[in-house]
Amino acid sequence: MIENRPSDTFQPHTLLNNTYRVEGILGRGGTSEVYRARSEISNRVVAIKVLKSEFSGNEDYLLLMKREEEIREIRHDAIVRYSENHRTVDGHVYLVMDFVDGPGLDEKLRSGGLPAEDLMIIGARIADGLYAAHARNIVHRDLSPDNIILRDDKPTEAVIIDFGIAKDSNPGAGTIVGNEFAGKYAYAAPEQLNGTSDARSDIYALGALLLATFRGETPNVGRNPMEVIAKKGEPLDTEGVPEPLKSLIDRMTQPNPDDRFQSVNDLLDEIDPGYQQTVIGARPISVVPRPSADPASLVGIPEAAPEISAKPQKEKGGKGLVIALVLLVVAGGAGGLYLSGALSGEEPVETARPQLPPEETVASAEPEVPPPAAPERAVAEPAEPAPVTSEDENYPPADPYTLIGEHKQGQVTRLIGNAPSVRIRDALMDIVEEKDGVAAIELASGDLIDGWGDEMVSLIQAVSELTEWRFIASGNLARVTGKTSDPKLAERIEAAFSTGEMADGLVGSAQIEITGDVLPRASVQAVIDRFADCGPLFLPQSPALGYGEGADIVVAGTMSSAARRDELAASLQGVAGARPVRVQTSILSTSLCRIDQSLPNVPSAGIEIVYRYGGKDDRNTENTYFVGENPVMDIILPAQITDGYLWASIIDVTGSVYHLLPNERRSDNSVASLRNGIAGPVPLRLTYPVEDATTPDRIAFVVDDSALGTGRLVVFLSSEPVFPTNRPAAEPVDAFADALEAAEAGAAIKTLDSRLLITTRP
């Protein structure tokens, strides 16, 4: 996870739908944010994607979120499972999906790659998942190592975690992000650069990422845009890759789509016709039967005009692509710097030197930043009017449009280059002057994306916190290398330069070296695991690279006592040294801990739990009842739940369980009976106002002072009756937990919803 900001939609410990407790933020994009959260009932970890507030009322973006949720219809172990959309009382719309725990292929790539045997298994597993998507005419378009996770670090458990820019090619369907280029240059098929894609594009990307993960290095797609075009027209270099992986990748990544496998069905048959049995075992992994290949159903689907697009439409075809990319290339004869590292992962090269002070000479492929001749803010006079994208004036054009800076220990921070407005120039110079540095920024126009200047200010501000750094921007490409002793800062910088974090149209890369003493995350996890006595404990703000000097160690989760929590804090401090330790765990009663451990790890069904007061119809939104009040509890059964069996029970602080549905007096809990022929959402009353409890099957109660504290109402849906006979109206929590475990309830229980119930004195 990355560091939270005050501007984030959700903060750690926020409770969503009375079920999901937010632990921290996983990533930020242009229109949405993704959080890690945990069910307070089952301890199931989920990922939650929320539209940013400025988009949550926009019907176009709501439709995009709905379309992504509909991918839940693709049921396959190799595809992350989507659950449902919800809206908070503040109007924020969010999507719940599985959280897949394990390393990404990008981590494996950075650590040296994987052997061919493992990659054959991963390739077959992902291809079989793609088959389930392609069978519904869903093309992923963005396969890359960073969106494939190895659950529990097992190649046989590879999972595609993101379908955010998938294209729905069904007749009449729009695309998730329009028809223009979507994906990453390093892995995208050649035809995607022209804005077209079909199932064969996913096959190319899968082959490219398998090759990259075998070599342990990102593909070199060229040092400038023209090289990108040229290299995409050539077969990938698979020299040294052992068979049969080599031949497989060669055919998967042919530049011409007609020369590749024409469907993932063909690909799977080539790997192993008996793949599902020989690799995965007897359990089938695809809910869609794989018939004989039918390329016509998956290949050559024309790109329909999108219903919605967050970007203006671009001209298609090879010529349009060349024109678009040539705008980023240094004009012949003009001279200047072209930053290619952001595309290829290689060091940038110089074609010619910008006009800089004569005392500085070029010493390497990556340019040193010269000391500026004059740090004062001298505004260049415009030479002549020209079409510009600047904010303030018509400034002379700069080609290339560059911004170059660096800082080394013991040396002055320097920044030189162009800015599109006085406001941006002054903001950049302020950052440098705060570090006692010098800057020379000239005002100029250029072919820049909207918001380029603000993005550069943000990036320079971020990298200025590094111990050492070198920053180069050329046009809409940016790159930074640097050093720091703070792993959290390194992660934040690398995230800031990622495609998902930067403004649309910018491409960036960051390589940050960690220096000094770092406490491994695994060392901290080993300590907290010993104290987990009420479900697992976790590290919501843990940097993946470990804890640097002075970094806070934060622990969250639930524990059974304050004394146990204090013991954990003391043990952690022993390994943390001078690092601050904060144990922010909730204390639950023994009975709630026992039930949490007995219930299965299943998703929410979206069943709304409503608390009211006896004697009046007002809603109780605080979950709290005072002594003398009469709690009235309702649930609202969603329209999509039409069969199965419904169970509702209260667990209180005394260790008792009160079964509201079913019990000896209200025995029929089948959804069909509860619906009684009514379609759509159906309200069901569990406890009644005292004056309405006129028959034995109507339960009513009043809060007294004999059992005050925090309890919980749990509601779960099962596919079949969990117990052979109805439970009594009340029983000890241990008896109920034992019954759940003896009945192997996890096999029958499909969903779980809950809400806290707090009783106290006024």
ABEGO torsion letter per residue (X at the ends): XBBBBAABABBBGBBBGGABBBAEBABBBAABBBBBBBBAAAGBBBBBBBBBAAAAABAAAAAAAAAAAAAAABBBAABBBBBBBBBBAAGBBBBBBBBBBEBBAAAAAAAGEBBAAAAAAAAAAAAAAAAAAAAAGBBAGABBAAABBBBGGBAAABBBABAAABBBABBGBBBAAEABBBEBAAABBAAAAAGBBBAAAAAAAAAAAAAAAAAGBBBBAEABAAAAAAAAABBBBABGBBOAAAAAAAAAABABAAABBABAAAAAAAABAAAAAAAAEABBABABBBBBBBAAAABGBBBBBBABBABBBBBBEAAAAAAAAAAABBBBGAEEBBBAAAAAGBBBBBABBBBBBAABBBABABBBBBBBABABBBBBBBABBBBBABAABBBBBBOBBBBBBBBBBGBBBBBBEBBABAAAAAAAAAAAAAAGBBBBBBBBBBBBBBGAAAAAAAAAAAAAABABBBBBBBEABBBBBBBBABAAAAAAAAAAABAAABBBGBBBBBBBBBBEBBBBAAAAAAAAAAABABEBBBBAABBAAEBBBGBBBBBBEBBABAAAAAAAAAAAAAAAEABBBBBBBBBBBAAAAAAAAABBBBBBAGBBBBBBBBGBABBBAAGBBBBGBBBBBBBBBBAABABEBBBBBBBBAAGBBBBAOBBAABABABAAAAAGGBBEBBBBBABBBAAABABAABBBBBBBAABBEBBBBBBBBBABBABABBBBABBBAAAAAAAAAAAGAAAABABBBBBBBBBBBX
